[in-house]
Amino acid sequence: MRIGFIGLGNVGGKLANNLLNNQFDVIVLDKDTKITDEFESNGCKVSKSIEDIVEKTDIIITCLPSPKACAEVLESEDGLIKNIRNDQIWIEMSTTDEDQLKRHASLIESKNAIALEAPVSGGCHRAATGNISIFVGGSRKGFEKALPVLKCLGRKILHTGDFGTASILKVITNYLATVHLVALGEAWTIASKFNLDLDKTFKGIAASSGNSFVHETESQVILNGSYNINFTMDLVEKDVGLFQSLATKLGIDLEISPLVLEIIKDAKEKFGSRAWSSMVVKRLEDKYNTSFRATGYPVELVDKEKKQTGYEI
């Protein structure tokens, strides 16, 4: 099975490496030649165009940073929609706009190809090991055809239903993670200003009903001071914005979401669009002249669990 992978960013590069390391026949494409040169040096084939990558593969995976980038790859004159063939499979792994996704899927399917969406959740460190979770929307037939590839890319794989359902679920889970990240900034502020032992505070939260995946992961790089979660401020702003747009579309007047989005926008203005998203907590560190530091925490998260063969949940 020949696989084309378009988009080798923080998540996409790790996912493509998993395929390469598991002896899949992979060809990659990315605007950043430094990244593609690195893949080529590791024995991976590199394509120069979308037309070329479609011609040489059976499955095309896209993992792109924004709806704009997705539209460029899919809709351009030499893009995926124009070149995809009968019975080829397109797997969209980007977190992007629901309406755009459905429109792209309809255009792909009009060419008698198969469209699947497969956003991931669980952090870049788990993408690197193939232990990340994957939500898949699309036909059951298409899901089953792609399952051998999905089992390599992730551990827990959920078929969410029709095309579009996976992306909505992913936006919901990203929103929940961001809410907890913002709340952790407030929690660490109170703990530090009361001079609590922050290492013991970390352990206490982890052992409590207030624990979360975000605390267990992002709090570690916050306490280290690197904030390096391999996810940037512009991406988290996009994710919360997508959640807010879903509510607006439904005519639902949310209370927490607008405030969280305002906080993220403020952090992006202070620290830059490419700052790590975990730096949102630094707003309060700076404002109240405190520091969320403890010894023994990593600069960057590493998934220490061995790769397990993926399975459907």
JOMOPE-V590500 format. One record per residue. RES is the residue in one letter. OMEGA is omega in whole degrees, -180 to 180 (NA if undefined). Layout:
res=RES omega=OMEGA
res=RES omega=OMEGA
This chain:
res=M omega=-177
res=R omega=-174
res=I omega=172
res=G omega=-179
res=F omega=-178
res=I omega=180
res=G omega=-173
res=L omega=179
res=G omega=-176
res=N omega=180
res=V omega=-175
res=G omega=180
res=G omega=180
res=K omega=179
res=L omega=179
res=A omega=177
res=N omega=177
res=N omega=179
res=L omega=-180
res=L omega=-178
res=N omega=179
res=N omega=172
res=Q omega=171
res=F omega=177
res=D omega=-170
res=V omega=170
res=I omega=-172
res=V omega=178
res=L omega=177
res=D omega=179
res=K omega=-177
res=D omega=-177
res=T omega=176
res=K omega=180
res=I omega=-179
res=T omega=176
res=D omega=179
res=E omega=177
res=F omega=-179
res=E omega=179
res=S omega=177
res=N omega=175
res=G omega=-179
res=C omega=175
res=K omega=-179
res=V omega=179
res=S omega=179
res=K omega=-177
res=S omega=177
res=I omega=179
res=E omega=-179
res=D omega=-176
res=I omega=178
res=V omega=-178
res=E omega=-171
res=K omega=-174
res=T omega=176
res=D omega=179
res=I omega=175
res=I omega=179
res=I omega=174
res=T omega=178
res=C omega=-167
res=L omega=-168
res=P omega=-173
res=S omega=174
res=P omega=179
res=K omega=179
res=A omega=178
res=C omega=-180
res=A omega=-180
res=E omega=-178
res=V omega=-176
res=L omega=-166
res=E omega=-178
res=S omega=-175
res=E omega=177
res=D omega=-173
res=G omega=-174
res=L omega=-177
res=I omega=-179
res=K omega=-169
res=N omega=-175
res=I omega=-174
res=R omega=176
res=N omega=176
res=D omega=171
res=Q omega=179
res=I omega=171
res=W omega=177
res=I omega=179
res=E omega=-178
res=M omega=177
res=S omega=169
res=T omega=-170
res=T omega=-174
res=D omega=-175
res=E omega=-178
res=D omega=178
res=Q omega=178
res=L omega=-177
res=K omega=178
res=R omega=178
res=H omega=180
res=A omega=180
res=S omega=179
res=L omega=177
res=I omega=-177
res=E omega=176
res=S omega=176
res=K omega=-179
res=N omega=173
res=A omega=-176
res=I omega=179
res=A omega=174
res=L omega=170
res=E omega=-176
res=A omega=177
res=P omega=-176
res=V omega=179
res=S omega=177
res=G omega=175
res=G omega=-178
res=C omega=-179
res=H omega=177
res=R omega=173
res=A omega=-178
res=A omega=-177
res=T omega=-177
res=G omega=179
res=N omega=-179
res=I omega=176
res=S omega=-179
res=I omega=173
res=F omega=-176
res=V omega=175
res=G omega=-179
res=G omega=-177
res=S omega=178
res=R omega=180
res=K omega=179
res=G omega=178
res=F omega=-178
res=E omega=177
res=K omega=-177
res=A omega=-172
res=L omega=178
res=P omega=177
res=V omega=-180
res=L omega=179
res=K omega=175
res=C omega=-175
res=L omega=-175
res=G omega=-180
res=R omega=180
res=K omega=-174
res=I omega=-176
res=L omega=172
res=H omega=-171
res=T omega=-179
res=G omega=-177
res=D omega=177
res=F omega=-178
res=G omega=-177
res=T omega=-178
res=A omega=-178
res=S omega=176
res=I omega=179
res=L omega=180
res=K omega=178
res=V omega=178
res=I omega=-178
res=T omega=177
res=N omega=178
res=Y omega=180
res=L omega=178
res=A omega=-179
res=T omega=176
res=V omega=-179
res=H omega=177
res=L omega=179
res=V omega=178
res=A omega=178
res=L omega=176
res=G omega=178
res=E omega=-180
res=A omega=180
res=W omega=177
res=T omega=180
res=I omega=-179
res=A omega=-177
res=S omega=-179
res=K omega=173
res=F omega=178
res=N omega=175
res=L omega=172
res=D omega=-172
res=L omega=174
res=D omega=178
res=K omega=177
res=T omega=177
res=F omega=-179
res=K omega=-180
res=G omega=177
res=I omega=-179
res=A omega=-178
res=A omega=-170
res=S omega=175
res=S omega=178
res=G omega=-177
res=N omega=175
res=S omega=175
res=F omega=-179
res=V omega=178
res=H omega=-176
res=E omega=-178
res=T omega=-172
res=E omega=178
res=S omega=-180
res=Q omega=-179
res=V omega=172
res=I omega=180
res=L omega=175
res=N omega=-177
res=G omega=178
res=S omega=-175
res=Y omega=-170
res=N omega=179
res=I omega=-180
res=N omega=177
res=F omega=-169
res=T omega=-173
res=M omega=-180
res=D omega=180
res=L omega=179
res=V omega=175
res=E omega=178
res=K omega=-176
res=D omega=180
res=V omega=176
res=G omega=177
res=L omega=178
res=F omega=180
res=Q omega=179
res=S omega=175
res=L omega=179
res=A omega=179
res=T omega=179
res=K omega=-179
res=L omega=-178
res=G omega=-179
res=I omega=-179
res=D omega=-178
res=L omega=-178
res=E omega=-175
res=I omega=-174
res=S omega=180
res=P omega=-180
res=L omega=178
res=V omega=179
res=L omega=178
res=E omega=179
res=I omega=179
res=I omega=179
res=K omega=179
res=D omega=179
res=A omega=179
res=K omega=178
res=E omega=-178
res=K omega=-169
res=F omega=178
res=G omega=-175
res=S omega=-178
res=R omega=172
res=A omega=178
res=W omega=-176
res=S omega=179
res=S omega=180
res=M omega=175
res=V omega=180
res=V omega=-178
res=K omega=174
res=R omega=-177
res=L omega=173
res=E omega=-178
res=D omega=-176
res=K omega=-176
res=Y omega=173
res=N omega=-180
res=T omega=-177
res=S omega=179
res=F omega=-177
res=R omega=173
res=A omega=-177
res=T omega=174
res=G omega=-179
res=Y omega=-170
res=P omega=174
res=V omega=-177
res=E omega=-178
res=L omega=175
res=V omega=178
res=D omega=-176
res=K omega=178
res=E omega=177
res=K omega=177
res=K omega=174
res=Q omega=177
res=T omega=-178
res=G omega=-180
res=Y omega=180
res=E omega=178
res=I omega=NA
